[in-house]
Amino acid sequence: MHAIRIREAGDPDVLEWAEHPDPEPGEGEVLLDVVASAVNRADLMQRQGFYPPPPGASEVPGLECSGTIVALGPGVTEWQVGEEVCALLAGGGYAERVAVPAVQLLPLPHEVDLIAAAGLPEVACTVWSNVVRSAGLSEGELLLVHGGAGGIGTHAIQVGKALGATVAVTAGSPTRLERCRQLGADVVINYRDQDFVEEIKNAGGADVILDNMGASYLERNVDALATGGRLAIIGMQGGRKAELNLGKLLVKRASVSATTLRARPVEDKGRIVRDVRERLWPMIDNGSVLPVVDQVLPVQNAAAAHRALDEGDVFGKLVLAVKS
């Protein structure tokens, strides 16, 4: 088979479509014929040498995919050869075939095709595990989503609205903010010329903040939290280290969590996937949450997709088509 290989750590041109050994499904795994994958910021970090795959995971980038089951490993009984699915991966999505634990499979939602479904598992599991399972967003609360125009952000807006929350977002241009508003965002903040802390305080404070920036936003995020607020950090685009004023957290009875999805044990991912299937998939089936795809590129053009995400003009997800 063929897969994208990272020749060496570096810029997007180090990505090569090359021969790769065929994967084999192990105990509790299935083998997928991949139709499409999607680009996540973690893929860019892996390409640059900053985010190696966890032990035992494929060196091929790609944290999600869609495709058809072509083989079942020992012990798999709940899926059948020929079923069309999408999957959360620890790696291996930019390839013609991938082996994946069966507990990380999701059925295709109604009215969502294989191409669009490729961009759902990573954002769905990230948003659900952080905003709902960890931070406990409830109806009537205020959710602040940083990077509202990205793949995570566009999904989080819709999930927040489907749960009955008020949703605020930050983004870097009026056009992107308007598109976030069209998805359901109630409060839109241009981080280039507006102080999000002031805007969120005027709205009553954030009950939940989903943050992709990390260190550079930590102090201001705490300032923007309401009493009892929960800050969920899922990225470090603004750095790794910052001082945390515990006094502010104590006064607000607030909490800070920081999580990753990729390195979690399979059993933990399986619990998240099962919860997503039971509680989030019906929102997609009824049309209240939909995939947002900016563009679809051939997987052989993965370098161009990485450049586009790096340049920051993508709204939603970039999907890589493996089969035309």
N, C-alpha and C positions, 0 to 999 in steps of 0.2 A: 504494500500500500504506500501512499504518499502522505506526508505530514509536513507542517511548518517546523523547520529546525532553526534554533537560535545559534548561529555560527560562533558568536562570541558576544560578550556584553557590549552594548553600543547603541547606535542610533537605529532607526527602523530598517535601514538597508541590510542589517545582519540577519533579517528573517529570510529564510530560503525554503521553497517548496521542494522537497527531496524525498527519496526512497527512505522508508522507515520500517522496522520489523512489525509484522502484524501482531496486535495484542491478542491474548487469549483470556477468556473469562475464567476467573477463579471461583472458589467457593462463595456462593451468595452473590455472584456478579452476573451481568448479562453483557453480550457484545452487541454494539450498535453499528449499523451502517449510518454514518453521519450525513445528514442533509445540510445542516448549517450550524455555525457556532456564532458567538458574539464577542465583541471586544470590551474588556473591562480595564479599568486603570491598573489593576493588579498585573495584567498582562504586560503593560508598559514597564512597570517596575521590575518584573521578571526579566524582560528583555535587557534592561539596563544593568542587571546584576544585583538588584537590591532586594529581590523577593523570590528566593529559590523555592521550588516545590517542596512540600513536606516529604519526609522519608517514605519511600515506596510509591510515590506518585509519579506520573509520567512527566518527563522533561519537556514534552510538547506543551506549548501554552494553550490556554482555553479553559475557562472555568464553568462552561455551560454549553449545551448543544441540544439539537433535536435530531431525530432519526428513526430508523426502523430496527426493531430487535431481530437479529439474525441468528443468535445462539444463546442458550441458557447454560450458566455454570451449575455445578452441583448444588443442590439444595434450593434452587429457585423454583417455586411452584405458583406464585401469584401473577406471573406474567407469561405471555405466550409469544413464540416466534411470529413475526409479521405485524405485531402491534406497533403503532406509531406513538412515540413518546418524546418528552423533553427531559433533560437530566441536569442535575447539579454535579459538578466535577471538581476534583482536586487538581486536575490538569488533563491535557490530551484532547481538547475540543477542536483544535485546528488540524484535523486529520480526517482521513477517509473512514477510519474505524476507531472505536474507543471501547474499552472495557470499563464498566461502571457498577458499583454496588447497587443491587436491585432496590434497596431502601431509598436510594437517591433519585429514583425515577418518578416522573409525574405524567399522568395522561394529558393529551392535548385538550385544552379547554375548548368548549363549543365555539365554533365560528372563528377559531384561530388556526391559521395554517402552519405548516412546519417551519417556514422561514421566520415568521414573526415569533413563533414559540421559542425559537433558539435564544432570544434575548430575554426570556422571562425568569428562568430558575434562579440565577444569581441575584437579581434585584429583588425578586419576590422573597427569597429566603433571607436576604440581608435586611430588608425593611421589616418583614414580619418578626424576625427574631429580635430585632433591636427596638423597634417602635412599639410593638404589641406585646411580645412575650417578656421582654426585659423591662421596658419603660412603662408598660401598661397604659398606653393611650386610651382614654375613655371618651365617650360622647360628651360634647360640650367643652372639651379642653382645647387649648391652643397648642398646635404643633408648629415649630419653626424648623424648616428644612433649608440647610445651607446647600448651595449648588442645585437649586431647584430645576435647572434646565438639563441636568445630566440624566443618565440612565436611572440611577438611584432616585434622584430628585423627582423626575416626572412620575415614577411609580409611587413614591411616598405621598405626593400630592393627592393622587387618586385614592390611595388606601386611607389616608387621613379623612378625606371627605366621605368616603363610604362608611367610615366608622362614626361619622357625625361630629368630627372635630372642626374647629376653625383652623385653616392652614395659612401660614406665612412662609414666604420664600425669599432667599437672596439670590441674585443673579447679576451679571455684569453689563447688561444692555437693555434699553427699553423694549426692543423687539423680543428678546428672550423672556423678559418679564411678562409681556403681553401674552405670549404663548403659554406661560405658566398660569396666567389668569384664565385663559381659555380652558385649561385642564381642571380648573376649580379653585386655584389659589385665591384666598380672600384678601391677603395683604402681600403686596409685592415691594421689595426693597432693593434698590440699586446700590450694591456695596461700594461702588466707585465714588458716589457722592452723597450717600445717606448713611447715618449712624444706625445700624440695625438695633443696637441696644435701646436707643431712645424710641425708635419706632415700636419695638416690642413692648417696652414699658408703657407706652401710650395705649397699647392694646390690652394691657392688663398683666403682662408677663407671660413667659412661655412655660407651659406645664411640661412639655417634652421638646427637646432640641435634638435633631439628628445632624451630627456635625462630621464633615469630611476634612476639616482643616487641621484639627489638633492644636498644637502648641500656640500658634499665633492668635487663635480665637478663644483660648481657654478662659482667660480672665473676663473677657466681654460676655462669653456665653454664661458664665456664672452670674454676672450682673443682670443678664436678661431673663434669668429663671424666675418664675413665680415661687411663692411659698409652696414647698412640697414638690418643686420641679425636679425633673430628671434629665440629665444630659447624657446622651449616648454618642460616644465618639467612635467612628468607623474608619477614619482616615487620618493621614498625617501630612497632607499637602502643604500645611503651614508649619511643619517642623515637629520634632519629637519631644522636646523638653521645655517646660514652663513651670513657673511657680503657681501653686494653688493656695488661695486664701481659705483655709479651713473655717475661719471665723464666719465668712459669708455663707458657707454651706450650712454651718450649725444654726445660724440665725434663720436661714430660709428652710431648714429641715430638708435640704436638697441632697441629691446624690449624683455621682458621676460614674459612668461605666465605660469601659473601652473593650471592644471585642473584635475578633476576626472570625471569618467563617471557614476559610480554606483548610486550616490546620486542625479543626475540630475532629474528634473521633467519628468514625462512620456511624456509630450508634447515636451520637448526639445529632449529627446531620439528619439521620433518619427520623428522629423525633421532630425536628424542625420541618422537614419535608412533609411528614404526615399531617402536622398541624396546618401547614400551608394548603395542602390538598383539601382538608376538611373545612377550613374556615375562609381561606382567601380565594380558592378556585371558584366557589360559587359566585363571588363578586365579579370575576372575569366572565363566568358563564352568563350572568345577567347584564353584562355590559357596563357596570359601574366602574370597573377597572379594566383598562385595555393596554396592550403593548404599544409603546411609542417607538417607532423605528425611523431614524433619520435617513439612512440609506443602506442599501445592500450592495456589497462588493464581492467579487470572487475571492475565495480564500487565498489564491495566488497573489492577490493584491493586499495582503495583510499589512505590508509596510506602509502603503498609502493610507490604510485605515488607522494605523498607529499615529501617523503624522497628523491626520485630521483630528484625532482625539487630543493630541498634544497641543494643537493650535487653538482648541477651545471653541470651535464653531459648531460642534455637534449638539443637536437637541434630541434627547432620548438616546437610543441605542444604535450602534453600528453593527450590522449583521454581516457575517462572512458566509457566503454560499459555497458549500463544498460540492454539491451536485446541482447542475443547472436544470 
